[in-house]
Amino acid sequence: KSAGEGALFSDEEYVKEGAKIIESAEEIFEKAEIILKVKEPLFNEKFGKHEVDMMHKGQYLITFIHPASPVNHEMVKNLAAKGVTAITLDGIPRISRAQNLDALTSMSTCAGYKGILMAANHVSRFLPQMFTAVGKIDPAKVMVIGVGVAGLQALATAKRLGAVTYAADIRPMASEQAGSLGANVVDTTVPAELAVGEGGYANRLPADVLIQEQKALEATIREMDIVFCSALIPGKLAPIIITEEMVKGMKRGSVIVDISIDQGGNCELTPAGGIETKHGVTIMGVKNIPGELPTSSTWMFSNNVYNLVKYIAKDGKIALDRSDEVIAKSLVCIDGELVHAGAREAMGI
């Protein structure tokens, strides 16, 4: 009941499409064989219990779980203990045959666009160059760290708003794409052979190389009005690129938007799920930025989830082929066992 109101879909519209409206979320968790969610299982204030505690053995859960993130470790262990089979949408590999299943790409598009608009609302100055009766105001400077789908969309949006854009990514091809959008590319000094992993994704860097990257970016970060963070390593904790000392050196009134927060965040000070001002810098760790763009994000997300269910359903039953790369990369737990490689590594298993 009322599940779609935040995205402007009424109960009547669901009924028209053949859905049955259930009053209680607890009843949904009790009866459903497959649970489709937007975010990871959370504590339900109304019932005074965690959603995992409402689930049962043999159920399937498909959502963004981010199992490697420390804040989710206990929840993931509980899912496995319950006997739930869980698939995390952030684990879908970016390969050609999985493109229409890839909700992470869809939501990254939304987060890149809306994240910059949210930052523009918090930054203390105009984004475009302004000519006024009292003189010229220079355009704001926006830096994007991690130029994947979200980062490219953030650069394009900041450019449209009139800002001067900068970009940094350890992968040469990503840096090249950022340059093609008119961004000033900042050299991370990370060797390409260390930077690029399987499927063209970023690799986890050795500690000394990560420190080297932090130092290479620090001078540019100090000059920025907005820093958009979206550097991720698939299935693993996000690398800390902006330290507290770097934040202290930033301009007062500047903004950090850290959309990597679901996997720990790229800034050491990012508040999980909130917005805080620290050392004069507004740091945004809003967790569901696509939810701020509900009409577009819902249309994209629902198509991705539908396609994924269709992909794993054979003759009306779920059939998981664990030798399939899509399943192998996205499966979190099955038959009481935690199998997600990134989660196991993060937990030290």
N, C-alpha and C positions, 0 to 999 in steps of 0.2 A: 504494500500500500504506500502510495506517494513516492515510490522509488525514483520516478522520473521527473519530479517537480523541479528539481534544481537545474535540469537540462530542458525545462519547458515542455515536458511530455506528461499529459494527464493520465490518470488511471483509466479513463474512458477510452483513450486511444489504445491502451494495451488490451483492454477487453475486446475492442473491435478487431484486433489482430488475433484473437483466440486465447489470450492469456487469462489465467485465473488469479484474481487479486486476493492475496493472503494478508490478514491483519498483522500477524506477528512474525517478526524476523526469526524468532526461535523455532517457529513451526516450519519455516522455509528450510532452515538448517537441518531440522529433523527429517523432513520428507524428501528433500531433493537428492538425486543421485549425482548430479553435477552442479557445483556452485561456480557461477561466473561472477567475478567481482572486478572492481576497478583497482582497489588498493589491497594491501596485505590484510589478513585477519587482525581485527582490533578489539579492544575491550568495549563491550556494549554497556553503556551507562544505564540504559533503561532496565535491562535485566540483571545488571550487577555481575555479569560474567563475561569472560573472554569468548570471542566467536569460535575459537578452536575448541573450547569446552562444549560448544553446542554441536560440534561435528562428530562423526562416527566412522568406524572402520568400513572401508570399501567405498567411501565417497571419493569423488574427484573434485579437485579445486583448481581452477584456472584463473590466475590473476597476476599482478605484479607483486612478487614476494621479496625480491632483493635479499636472497638468503645469506649472502656473504656479509651483509651489514651487521655490525655487532648488536645494534638495537633489536634485530630480528632473530638472534640466535636461539633464545629460549622458546620463542613462538615456533620456530622451525623444528626444533627438537620435539616439542609437544605435538606438532602435526604428524611427525613420523611415529611417535609413540601411540597416537590415536589410530594408526593404520590408514591414514588418509593418503591418497595418491595425489601429489601436488605438482603442477606444472607452472613454472614462472615465465611470464611473458617477456621479461628482460633477458631471458636465455635463448630466445629464438634466434638462430644464426642468420646473418645477413647474406643469404645466398639466393640465387635467382628464383628457385622454386618455392622459397619461403617468403617472398616479398609481400604477398597479400595476407600473410599471417602476422606480419611484423608490426605489432602494436607499438613497440619501442620507437621505431622510426616515425610512425604517425604522431605519437605523443611528443617526440622530440621536435617535430615540425611546429606543433602548437606551443611548446615551451620556449623555443627560440624566438618566436614572434612575440608572444605575450610577455615573456620575461623581460624583453627590452622595453616594452610599453610600461610595465610595472616599475622598472628602474627609472624611466623618464619621469614618472610621477613622483619619485622620491628624491631625485637628484636636485641640487640646489641652484641649477642654472638652466638656461636655454640649451637645447640640443643643436639647432641650426645656427648658422651665422646670422646675426641680426644687425641691421643698420637702423639706428634710432636718431632722434633729434640731438641726443647728447653724445653720439659717437657710435663706433662699430663695436659689437660684441663678438668675440671669436667663437667658432663652433666648439661644442663639447668634444672630448676625446673618449672613445669607447674601445675597449680591448676585449677580445674574445679569446679565451684560453681553452683549447680543445675544439678543433674545427671539424666536427662530425656533422650530422644532419641538423642538430639543434644549433650548433655554432655557425654554420653557414646561413641558416635562417635568421639568426641574431645579427650577423654582419649585414645581411641584406636589409633588414628592418632598420637598423641603426643608420645605415647609409641613406635610406629613404627619408629618415627624419632629419637628415642634414648634418649628422655627426661626422667627425674624422675618425676612421676606423683603423684598428690595429689587430693583429692576430698572431697567435702562437700555437704551434702543434709540433710534436716531436716527429711526426710522419711527414716526409718530404712531399708526398702527393697531396696531403691535406693542406699543407702550407701553400702549395701551388694553386689549389682551388680557392683559397682565401685571397691570394693575390689577384686572381681573375675577377674577384668581386670588388677590387679596388682597395683592399686593405693593405696597410703597411705591415709587412711580415717581419716579426721579431725572431731572431735566431735563438733557438733554445740551446744550441751547442751540443745537442745529443746526437751521437753517431747513428746513421740510418740503420745499421745492422743491429743495434740495440733497441731501436724505436718500434720497428714494425713486427707484429706477430702474425699469428694465423688469421687468414681471411682479411688481411689489411688493417686489422685493429691495432691499437696501441699496446705495446708490451709493458709489463711492470718493470720499472727500472731499478737497478741496484741502488742502495741508499746513497752512495757517494755521487752517482750520476744525477740522482734526483736533486741533491743539494746544489750540484753544478747548474742544473736547470733553474732552480729557484734564484740563484745569484744572477743568472743571465737575464731573467725577466724583471728583476726587482726595480731597476732604474726606470723602466717603461711603466710599470704598475704605479709607481709613485706619481707619475704625471697624469694618470687617467682620472676621468670624472665617473666613468662606469666601467667595471670589470665584470664580464659575464663568464662564469666558470662552467664548463661542460666536459671536462676531461675525464673519461671513464676507461676502465679496463674490464672487458666482459666477464661477468660473474665474480668479480673481485672487488675489494675495497678501492675507492677512488684515491688517487695519489694526492697528498697534501702539497700544494704548489704555493699557496699564500700562507706564510707563517704569521704569528701575532706580531712579530717585529716588523714585518713588511706592512701590515695594516697600520701600525703606529706611524709609519713613514708616509702614508697616503694623505691626500688633500682632505681637509675637513669639508664635509658636505658631499663627499663622493659616495658611490654606491657599489656594493658587490652583490651580484645575483648568482647564487650558487645552486644550479639545478642538479648538481651531482650529489645532493644531500641524501638521497635515498640510499646511496652507497657510501655514506660517510662524509662526503663533501670534499671540495678542493681547497677550502679555506679552513684553517685551524680553528677559527672562532665562529663558524657558521652555526646559528641556532637551529636545531632540527625542528622544522615545522613552524618557525616563527620569523619575526623581523625584529632586529635589535640594533641599537647604535652603540658601537664600541670604538673608543679612541677617535670619536668624531666621524666615524664611517658607518653608514647604514648597511647592515649585512642581512641579506634576505635568504632564508632557508625554507621558503614556502614549498610544501611537499607536493601539492597537486595543482601546479600552474595550469595544465590543460583544463582543469575544472573551472578555471576563470574564463574559459572560452567554450562554454558547454555545448552550443549547437554544433560547431565544427568538430570538436574533439569527440563528441558522442557518435556522430555519423562515422568518423574514421575508426574509432575503437570498436564499435559494434560490428562493423564489417570484418575487421581483423579477427575478433573472437569467434564470429560465426564461421569464418573460413577455417580457423584452427579446429573447432569442434567437428566440422565436416571432414577435415583432414584425418582426424584420429578415430572417426566413427565408421565402422564397417557393418552393414546390415543391422543397423539399430543398436549396435553395441560398441563400446570403446575397445579398441585394439591397439595397444602400444607396442610398436616395434622398436626395441631399445638399441638396435643396430642402426636405426635411422638417425642421421645427424641432428635433425630437428628435435626429436625426442631426447636423444642422448644429452644435448646441450641444455634443454629446458626442464628436464625432470629433476625435481627436488627430493622427493621421498616416495617410496613405494614398498609395500609389504613390510612396513615397520622399520625400514632402513633409510637413513639419510644418504643419498647417493650423489648429490650435487657437489662437483669437484671444488668449486670456488668456496662454497660454504664450509666444506670439510677442511680446506686449507686454512680459512680464516679462523676456524674453531680449534685448529691444531690437532685435528683427528688424523 
